[in-house]
């Protein structure tokens, strides 16, 4: 994710502590609301596909 990389670069590079803190909060929100649900959806679809196939 481009946004995650941008936050990872901008956070530590920031000279103001509020910038660093804001980057970490934004990365945490992004991870919890986008990345984790997409990972769980990917896992679930893989399990459903494997259960739906007939053994060869």
PyMOL Python script that loads the backbone (N, CA, C, O; Angstrom):
from pymol import cmd

cmd.read_pdbstr("""\
ATOM      1  N   UNK A   1       0.840  -1.171   0.000  1.00  0.00           N
ATOM      2  CA  UNK A   1       0.000   0.000   0.000  1.00  0.00           C
ATOM      3  C   UNK A   1       0.894   1.247   0.000  1.00  0.00           C
ATOM      4  O   UNK A   1       1.789   1.403   0.831  1.00  0.00           O
ATOM      5  N   UNK A   2       0.621   2.094  -0.934  1.00  0.00           N
ATOM      6  CA  UNK A   2       1.423   3.296  -1.094  1.00  0.00           C
ATOM      7  C   UNK A   2       1.246   4.221   0.104  1.00  0.00           C
ATOM      8  O   UNK A   2       2.199   4.865   0.543  1.00  0.00           O
ATOM      9  N   UNK A   3       0.042   4.285   0.625  1.00  0.00           N
ATOM     10  CA  UNK A   3      -0.228   5.183   1.762  1.00  0.00           C
ATOM     11  C   UNK A   3       0.561   4.742   2.978  1.00  0.00           C
ATOM     12  O   UNK A   3       1.103   5.578   3.702  1.00  0.00           O
ATOM     13  N   UNK A   4       0.633   3.443   3.211  1.00  0.00           N
ATOM     14  CA  UNK A   4       1.367   2.920   4.359  1.00  0.00           C
ATOM     15  C   UNK A   4       2.855   3.253   4.252  1.00  0.00           C
ATOM     16  O   UNK A   4       3.487   3.607   5.247  1.00  0.00           O
ATOM     17  N   UNK A   5       3.406   3.140   3.060  1.00  0.00           N
ATOM     18  CA  UNK A   5       4.816   3.473   2.841  1.00  0.00           C
ATOM     19  C   UNK A   5       5.039   4.969   3.046  1.00  0.00           C
ATOM     20  O   UNK A   5       6.027   5.375   3.657  1.00  0.00           O
ATOM     21  N   UNK A   6       4.129   5.777   2.540  1.00  0.00           N
ATOM     22  CA  UNK A   6       4.262   7.229   2.711  1.00  0.00           C
ATOM     23  C   UNK A   6       4.223   7.622   4.184  1.00  0.00           C
ATOM     24  O   UNK A   6       4.980   8.491   4.618  1.00  0.00           O
ATOM     25  N   UNK A   7       3.346   6.989   4.949  1.00  0.00           N
ATOM     26  CA  UNK A   7       3.283   7.282   6.383  1.00  0.00           C
ATOM     27  C   UNK A   7       4.533   6.784   7.103  1.00  0.00           C
ATOM     28  O   UNK A   7       5.006   7.425   8.041  1.00  0.00           O
ATOM     29  N   UNK A   8       5.062   5.658   6.673  1.00  0.00           N
ATOM     30  CA  UNK A   8       6.270   5.118   7.303  1.00  0.00           C
ATOM     31  C   UNK A   8       7.475   6.017   7.054  1.00  0.00           C
ATOM     32  O   UNK A   8       8.372   6.106   7.892  1.00  0.00           O
ATOM     33  N   UNK A   9       7.496   6.687   5.894  1.00  0.00           N
ATOM     34  CA  UNK A   9       8.607   7.578   5.584  1.00  0.00           C
ATOM     35  C   UNK A   9       8.399   8.942   6.238  1.00  0.00           C
ATOM     36  O   UNK A   9       9.337   9.512   6.795  1.00  0.00           O
ATOM     37  N   UNK A  10       7.195   9.458   6.175  1.00  0.00           N
ATOM     38  CA  UNK A  10       6.928  10.808   6.687  1.00  0.00           C
ATOM     39  C   UNK A  10       6.950  10.869   8.210  1.00  0.00           C
ATOM     40  O   UNK A  10       7.316  11.896   8.783  1.00  0.00           O
ATOM     41  N   UNK A  11       6.567   9.794   8.860  1.00  0.00           N
ATOM     42  CA  UNK A  11       6.514   9.806  10.320  1.00  0.00           C
ATOM     43  C   UNK A  11       7.856  10.068  10.971  1.00  0.00           C
ATOM     44  O   UNK A  11       8.012  11.079  11.657  1.00  0.00           O
ATOM     45  N   UNK A  12       8.840   9.185  10.777  1.00  0.00           N
ATOM     46  CA  UNK A  12      10.143   9.410  11.414  1.00  0.00           C
ATOM     47  C   UNK A  12      10.898  10.623  10.875  1.00  0.00           C
ATOM     48  O   UNK A  12      11.748  11.185  11.566  1.00  0.00           O
ATOM     49  N   UNK A  13      10.590  11.026   9.645  1.00  0.00           N
ATOM     50  CA  UNK A  13      11.284  12.172   9.058  1.00  0.00           C
ATOM     51  C   UNK A  13      10.758  13.499   9.596  1.00  0.00           C
ATOM     52  O   UNK A  13      11.395  14.540   9.436  1.00  0.00           O
ATOM     53  N   UNK A  14       9.596  13.454  10.232  1.00  0.00           N
ATOM     54  CA  UNK A  14       9.010  14.695  10.747  1.00  0.00           C
ATOM     55  C   UNK A  14       9.792  15.229  11.930  1.00  0.00           C
ATOM     56  O   UNK A  14      10.227  14.472  12.797  1.00  0.00           O
ATOM     57  N   UNK A  15       9.963  16.532  11.955  1.00  0.00           N
ATOM     58  CA  UNK A  15      10.707  17.161  13.041  1.00  0.00           C
ATOM     59  C   UNK A  15       9.801  17.503  14.222  1.00  0.00           C
ATOM     60  O   UNK A  15      10.265  17.620  15.356  1.00  0.00           O
ATOM     61  N   UNK A  16       8.533  17.659  13.951  1.00  0.00           N
ATOM     62  CA  UNK A  16       7.581  18.007  14.996  1.00  0.00           C
ATOM     63  C   UNK A  16       6.978  16.710  15.545  1.00  0.00           C
ATOM     64  O   UNK A  16       6.591  15.823  14.784  1.00  0.00           O
ATOM     65  N   UNK A  17       6.906  16.615  16.854  1.00  0.00           N
ATOM     66  CA  UNK A  17       6.410  15.381  17.454  1.00  0.00           C
ATOM     67  C   UNK A  17       4.944  15.118  17.085  1.00  0.00           C
ATOM     68  O   UNK A  17       4.518  13.964  17.037  1.00  0.00           O
ATOM     69  N   UNK A  18       4.181  16.166  16.829  1.00  0.00           N
ATOM     70  CA  UNK A  18       2.786  15.978  16.431  1.00  0.00           C
ATOM     71  C   UNK A  18       2.695  15.311  15.062  1.00  0.00           C
ATOM     72  O   UNK A  18       1.771  14.537  14.812  1.00  0.00           O
ATOM     73  N   UNK A  19       3.638  15.602  14.181  1.00  0.00           N
ATOM     74  CA  UNK A  19       3.663  14.963  12.862  1.00  0.00           C
ATOM     75  C   UNK A  19       3.947  13.482  12.991  1.00  0.00           C
ATOM     76  O   UNK A  19       3.296  12.659  12.346  1.00  0.00           O
ATOM     77  N   UNK A  20       4.908  13.145  13.815  1.00  0.00           N
ATOM     78  CA  UNK A  20       5.261  11.738  14.035  1.00  0.00           C
ATOM     79  C   UNK A  20       4.091  11.005  14.665  1.00  0.00           C
ATOM     80  O   UNK A  20       3.738   9.907  14.235  1.00  0.00           O
ATOM     81  N   UNK A  21       3.496  11.598  15.671  1.00  0.00           N
ATOM     82  CA  UNK A  21       2.357  10.975  16.352  1.00  0.00           C
ATOM     83  C   UNK A  21       1.184  10.811  15.396  1.00  0.00           C
ATOM     84  O   UNK A  21       0.522   9.774  15.401  1.00  0.00           O
ATOM     85  N   UNK A  22       0.921  11.823  14.578  1.00  0.00           N
ATOM     86  CA  UNK A  22      -0.174  11.753  13.619  1.00  0.00           C
ATOM     87  C   UNK A  22       0.045  10.671  12.573  1.00  0.00           C
ATOM     88  O   UNK A  22      -0.898   9.991  12.169  1.00  0.00           O
ATOM     89  N   UNK A  23       1.284  10.514  12.136  1.00  0.00           N
ATOM     90  CA  UNK A  23       1.586   9.465  11.156  1.00  0.00           C
ATOM     91  C   UNK A  23       1.354   8.085  11.757  1.00  0.00           C
ATOM     92  O   UNK A  23       0.819   7.201  11.087  1.00  0.00           O
ATOM     93  N   UNK A  24       1.743   7.893  12.995  1.00  0.00           N
ATOM     94  CA  UNK A  24       1.529   6.598  13.643  1.00  0.00           C
ATOM     95  C   UNK A  24       0.048   6.315  13.868  1.00  0.00           C
ATOM     96  O   UNK A  24      -0.399   5.181  13.694  1.00  0.00           O
ATOM     97  N   UNK A  25      -0.707   7.322  14.249  1.00  0.00           N
ATOM     98  CA  UNK A  25      -2.150   7.141  14.438  1.00  0.00           C
ATOM     99  C   UNK A  25      -2.823   6.824  13.108  1.00  0.00           C
ATOM    100  O   UNK A  25      -3.675   5.938  13.037  1.00  0.00           O
ATOM    101  N   UNK A  26      -2.443   7.545  12.053  1.00  0.00           N
ATOM    102  CA  UNK A  26      -3.029   7.290  10.739  1.00  0.00           C
ATOM    103  C   UNK A  26      -2.688   5.897  10.242  1.00  0.00           C
ATOM    104  O   UNK A  26      -3.542   5.223   9.665  1.00  0.00           O
ATOM    105  N   UNK A  27      -1.453   5.452  10.456  1.00  0.00           N
ATOM    106  CA  UNK A  27      -1.051   4.104  10.040  1.00  0.00           C
ATOM    107  C   UNK A  27      -1.831   3.053  10.824  1.00  0.00           C
ATOM    108  O   UNK A  27      -2.222   2.029  10.264  1.00  0.00           O
ATOM    109  N   UNK A  28      -2.057   3.295  12.102  1.00  0.00           N
ATOM    110  CA  UNK A  28      -2.813   2.351  12.927  1.00  0.00           C
ATOM    111  C   UNK A  28      -4.260   2.258  12.454  1.00  0.00           C
ATOM    112  O   UNK A  28      -4.810   1.161  12.354  1.00  0.00           O
ATOM    113  N   UNK A  29      -4.873   3.391  12.167  1.00  0.00           N
ATOM    114  CA  UNK A  29      -6.256   3.397  11.678  1.00  0.00           C
ATOM    115  C   UNK A  29      -6.355   2.696  10.337  1.00  0.00           C
ATOM    116  O   UNK A  29      -7.276   1.912  10.111  1.00  0.00           O
ATOM    117  N   UNK A  30      -5.414   2.974   9.448  1.00  0.00           N
ATOM    118  CA  UNK A  30      -5.401   2.336   8.138  1.00  0.00           C
ATOM    119  C   UNK A  30      -5.254   0.823   8.268  1.00  0.00           C
ATOM    120  O   UNK A  30      -5.931   0.067   7.571  1.00  0.00           O
ATOM    121  N   UNK A  31      -4.386   0.394   9.145  1.00  0.00           N
ATOM    122  CA  UNK A  31      -4.177  -1.041   9.336  1.00  0.00           C
ATOM    123  C   UNK A  31      -5.424  -1.710   9.876  1.00  0.00           C
ATOM    124  O   UNK A  31      -5.816  -2.772   9.392  1.00  0.00           O
ATOM    125  N   UNK A  32      -6.048  -1.110  10.867  1.00  0.00           N
ATOM    126  CA  UNK A  32      -7.221  -1.731  11.492  1.00  0.00           C
ATOM    127  C   UNK A  32      -8.457  -1.720  10.597  1.00  0.00           C
ATOM    128  O   UNK A  32      -9.267  -2.645  10.651  1.00  0.00           O
ATOM    129  N   UNK A  33      -8.608  -0.693   9.782  1.00  0.00           N
ATOM    130  CA  UNK A  33      -9.840  -0.571   9.008  1.00  0.00           C
ATOM    131  C   UNK A  33      -9.748  -1.101   7.584  1.00  0.00           C
ATOM    132  O   UNK A  33     -10.772  -1.416   6.978  1.00  0.00           O
ATOM    133  N   UNK A  34      -8.528  -1.205   7.034  1.00  0.00           N
ATOM    134  CA  UNK A  34      -8.386  -1.637   5.643  1.00  0.00           C
ATOM    135  C   UNK A  34      -7.584  -2.922   5.531  1.00  0.00           C
ATOM    136  O   UNK A  34      -8.066  -3.904   4.965  1.00  0.00           O
ATOM    137  N   UNK A  35      -6.389  -2.930   6.051  1.00  0.00           N
ATOM    138  CA  UNK A  35      -5.473  -4.041   5.802  1.00  0.00           C
ATOM    139  C   UNK A  35      -5.925  -5.322   6.485  1.00  0.00           C
ATOM    140  O   UNK A  35      -5.961  -6.373   5.845  1.00  0.00           O
ATOM    141  N   UNK A  36      -6.269  -5.265   7.761  1.00  0.00           N
ATOM    142  CA  UNK A  36      -6.691  -6.473   8.475  1.00  0.00           C
ATOM    143  C   UNK A  36      -7.979  -7.062   7.885  1.00  0.00           C
ATOM    144  O   UNK A  36      -8.023  -8.271   7.660  1.00  0.00           O
ATOM    145  N   UNK A  37      -9.027  -6.272   7.621  1.00  0.00           N
ATOM    146  CA  UNK A  37     -10.214  -6.871   7.003  1.00  0.00           C
ATOM    147  C   UNK A  37      -9.940  -7.493   5.634  1.00  0.00           C
ATOM    148  O   UNK A  37     -10.506  -8.537   5.311  1.00  0.00           O
ATOM    149  N   UNK A  38      -9.087  -6.873   4.831  1.00  0.00           N
ATOM    150  CA  UNK A  38      -8.764  -7.458   3.529  1.00  0.00           C
ATOM    151  C   UNK A  38      -7.988  -8.760   3.685  1.00  0.00           C
ATOM    152  O   UNK A  38      -8.195  -9.692   2.908  1.00  0.00           O
ATOM    153  N   UNK A  39      -7.108  -8.842   4.662  1.00  0.00           N
ATOM    154  CA  UNK A  39      -6.382 -10.095   4.919  1.00  0.00           C
ATOM    155  C   UNK A  39      -7.343 -11.193   5.365  1.00  0.00           C
ATOM    156  O   UNK A  39      -7.227 -12.336   4.923  1.00  0.00           O
ATOM    157  N   UNK A  40      -8.277 -10.858   6.226  1.00  0.00           N
ATOM    158  CA  UNK A  40      -9.254 -11.856   6.680  1.00  0.00           C
ATOM    159  C   UNK A  40     -10.169 -12.291   5.540  1.00  0.00           C
ATOM    160  O   UNK A  40     -10.525 -13.466   5.446  1.00  0.00           O
ATOM    161  N   UNK A  41     -10.549 -11.362   4.681  1.00  0.00           N
ATOM    162  CA  UNK A  41     -11.375 -11.719   3.528  1.00  0.00           C
ATOM    163  C   UNK A  41     -10.610 -12.628   2.574  1.00  0.00           C
ATOM    164  O   UNK A  41     -11.189 -13.554   2.007  1.00  0.00           O
ATOM    165  N   UNK A  42      -9.346 -12.380   2.395  1.00  0.00           N
ATOM    166  CA  UNK A  42      -8.514 -13.224   1.540  1.00  0.00           C
ATOM    167  C   UNK A  42      -8.404 -14.632   2.120  1.00  0.00           C
ATOM    168  O   UNK A  42      -8.500 -15.617   1.387  1.00  0.00           O
ATOM    169  N   UNK A  43      -8.206 -14.728   3.417  1.00  0.00           N
ATOM    170  CA  UNK A  43      -8.146 -16.035   4.075  1.00  0.00           C
ATOM    171  C   UNK A  43      -9.466 -16.773   3.939  1.00  0.00           C
ATOM    172  O   UNK A  43      -9.482 -17.968   3.640  1.00  0.00           O
ATOM    173  N   UNK A  44     -10.563 -16.080   4.153  1.00  0.00           N
ATOM    174  CA  UNK A  44     -11.880 -16.703   4.076  1.00  0.00           C
ATOM    175  C   UNK A  44     -12.187 -17.197   2.667  1.00  0.00           C
ATOM    176  O   UNK A  44     -12.710 -18.299   2.502  1.00  0.00           O
ATOM    177  N   UNK A  45     -11.872 -16.403   1.657  1.00  0.00           N
ATOM    178  CA  UNK A  45     -12.141 -16.857   0.298  1.00  0.00           C
ATOM    179  C   UNK A  45     -11.264 -18.043  -0.078  1.00  0.00           C
ATOM    180  O   UNK A  45     -11.703 -18.912  -0.832  1.00  0.00           O
ATOM    181  N   UNK A  46     -10.050 -18.100   0.421  1.00  0.00           N
ATOM    182  CA  UNK A  46      -9.193 -19.253   0.168  1.00  0.00           C
ATOM    183  C   UNK A  46      -9.736 -20.515   0.810  1.00  0.00           C
ATOM    184  O   UNK A  46      -9.699 -21.587   0.206  1.00  0.00           O
ATOM    185  N   UNK A  47     -10.234 -20.397   2.017  1.00  0.00           N
ATOM    186  CA  UNK A  47     -10.813 -21.558   2.697  1.00  0.00           C
ATOM    187  C   UNK A  47     -12.071 -22.025   1.976  1.00  0.00           C
ATOM    188  O   UNK A  47     -12.266 -23.226   1.793  1.00  0.00           O
ATOM    189  N   UNK A  48     -12.919 -21.098   1.569  1.00  0.00           N
ATOM    190  CA  UNK A  48     -14.142 -21.464   0.845  1.00  0.00           C
ATOM    191  C   UNK A  48     -13.808 -22.139  -0.476  1.00  0.00           C
ATOM    192  O   UNK A  48     -14.451 -23.123  -0.841  1.00  0.00           O
ATOM    193  N   UNK A  49     -12.828 -21.637  -1.191  1.00  0.00           N
ATOM    194  CA  UNK A  49     -12.440 -22.259  -2.452  1.00  0.00           C
ATOM    195  C   UNK A  49     -11.872 -23.657  -2.231  1.00  0.00           C
ATOM    196  O   UNK A  49     -12.154 -24.571  -3.007  1.00  0.00           O
ATOM    197  N   UNK A  50     -11.082 -23.827  -1.191  1.00  0.00           N
ATOM    198  CA  UNK A  50     -10.504 -25.150  -0.967  1.00  0.00           C
ATOM    199  C   UNK A  50     -11.556 -26.150  -0.525  1.00  0.00           C
ATOM    200  O   UNK A  50     -11.442 -27.336  -0.837  1.00  0.00           O
ATOM    201  N   UNK A  51     -12.562 -25.709   0.184  1.00  0.00           N
ATOM    202  CA  UNK A  51     -13.625 -26.613   0.609  1.00  0.00           C
ATOM    203  C   UNK A  51     -14.585 -26.921  -0.544  1.00  0.00           C
ATOM    204  O   UNK A  51     -15.244 -27.961  -0.540  1.00  0.00           O
ATOM    205  N   UNK A  52     -14.663 -26.040  -1.512  1.00  0.00           N
ATOM    206  CA  UNK A  52     -15.580 -26.223  -2.625  1.00  0.00           C
ATOM    207  C   UNK A  52     -15.044 -27.098  -3.739  1.00  0.00           C
ATOM    208  O   UNK A  52     -15.797 -27.469  -4.640  1.00  0.00           O
ATOM    209  N   UNK A  53     -13.792 -27.431  -3.705  1.00  0.00           N
ATOM    210  CA  UNK A  53     -13.214 -28.249  -4.774  1.00  0.00           C
ATOM    211  C   UNK A  53     -13.361 -29.724  -4.475  1.00  0.00           C
ATOM    212  O   UNK A  53     -13.322 -30.159  -3.324  1.00  0.00           O
ATOM    213  N   UNK A  54     -13.529 -30.475  -5.540  1.00  0.00           N
ATOM    214  CA  UNK A  54     -13.587 -31.934  -5.387  1.00  0.00           C
ATOM    215  C   UNK A  54     -12.173 -32.482  -5.371  1.00  0.00           C
ATOM    216  O   UNK A  54     -11.298 -31.962  -6.063  1.00  0.00           O
ATOM    217  N   UNK A  55     -11.943 -33.511  -4.599  1.00  0.00           N
ATOM    218  CA  UNK A  55     -10.605 -34.111  -4.591  1.00  0.00           C
ATOM    219  C   UNK A  55     -10.304 -34.754  -5.947  1.00  0.00           C
ATOM    220  O   UNK A  55     -11.183 -35.346  -6.573  1.00  0.00           O
ATOM    221  N   UNK A  56      -9.082 -34.633  -6.377  1.00  0.00           N
ATOM    222  CA  UNK A  56      -8.696 -35.188  -7.687  1.00  0.00           C
ATOM    223  C   UNK A  56      -8.391 -36.667  -7.598  1.00  0.00           C
ATOM    224  O   UNK A  56      -8.052 -37.289  -8.605  1.00  0.00           O
TER     225      UNK A  56
END
""", "prot")
cmd.dss("prot")
cmd.show_as("cartoon", "prot")
cmd.util.cbc("prot")
cmd.orient("prot")
